[in-house]
Amino acid sequence: MTMARLRLLGLDTIAQKLDAGERLSFDDGVALFTCPDLHAVGWLANRERERRHGARTYYNVNLRLEATNVCQANCLFCSFARLKAGDPQAYTLSVEQVLDKLRARADQPLTEVHVVNGLHPGLPFSYYTELLRGMKAVRPGIHLKCFTAVEIAFFADHYGMTDEAVLRELMAAGLDSLPGGGAEIFAERVRTRIAHDKADAARYLGVHRLAHGLGLRTNVTMLYGHIETFAERVDHLLRIRALQDETGGFQAFIPLAFHPDHNQMRKLPAPTATDTLRVHAVARLLLDNVAHIKAFWIATGVDVAQIAQWYGADDLDGTVQEERIYHMAGSRTPETLSIADIRRLIRIAGREPVERDTLYRVLEPAGDAVEDRPAGLLH
Ligand code: V47
């Protein structure tokens, strides 16, 4: 891509700033969202991605568990939550039922369990600590990435504890990191409309700040493609960047494409593939202090996740195995990909698959033939 082309598009100053290692501004972010040439934006993002990670694309061997969908919040975009226990399709697994799911996978080379739940008002706090202790007992050494900042805030309010006390008790029970869910869009105009009765932006970010201070690493997300403006997307990304300047505790940013089926925003169209690619690219360019941009293949679709690896993304999440939040909202991806599938789709996209653990420690030398490993997920 020549400088002349970038100049024609008005992206030359941004390209120069990137070359000089200078930080992009709010206006640069909006310009990247409105530039008609998606490939030019992607090209810039890919340069930044390759500067950090070369050809590597990370994935992990993980299991997603949603122990209950009973939720006292009423987010307009959510197709997963059931407001009351006893509602049709409401479910709450016992601790033993959750542990059975882990026991059933004893032969799999799992390194992470990712738990996200509804905000269930009828469970004791001990349910969550027993869940964590039980998972560590069944699978010592497994990394427990559990409960969004919104859940942590809910626990604090519901059980009469501080956010910090909740985090400390969960850590004592085995919590290793926090997933990034619940961020949605931070801007008040949007948040009060689509997620009015759960933790606000300041609380969400406050929980992450506290978690980082206690030594936990966390992820962070953005739910895009509904009623937010480009300026509100940029504002969201810059709030993440500002907290990361303070703490350095975010590992990965995950753009989450809005899925409209079976929820209160079902009249809106789903974001297009071009929008999805652009969000990943702009995130890579604005979040100069966040190491990883994850294309969560269940949210992007498998095909777009492959392409996103050329638009700023260096991580695809993992095998997942059980997923309800997106599939109840219309995702047509499989619920799981085998290790061999993930590696193949990374390679076919022209990238180099690298297995990582949750903290991005590499678990194999790059290029190793993991495809030969006789493990439960391989076929
Ligand atoms: O918090 C809910 C989103 C999130 C819909 O940390 C929806 O590694 C689109 O946060 N359309 C949960 N999105 C998933 C999540 C996540 C996923 C993968 C990796 C990580 C990580 C975190 O899903 C929720 C909400 O923001 N969500 N409903 C919907 N209809």
Boltz pocket constraint, residues with backbone or C-beta under 6 A from the ligand:
constraints:
  - pocket:
      binder: B
      contacts: [[A, 77], [A, 78], [A, 79], [A, 116], [A, 148], [A, 178], [A, 179], [A, 180], [A, 181], [A, 182], [A, 183], [A, 184], [A, 219], [A, 220], [A, 221], [A, 223], [A, 254], [A, 256], [A, 257], [A, 258], [A, 259], [A, 260], [A, 261], [A, 263], [A, 296], [A, 317], [A, 325], [A, 326], [A, 329]]
      max_distance: 6.0
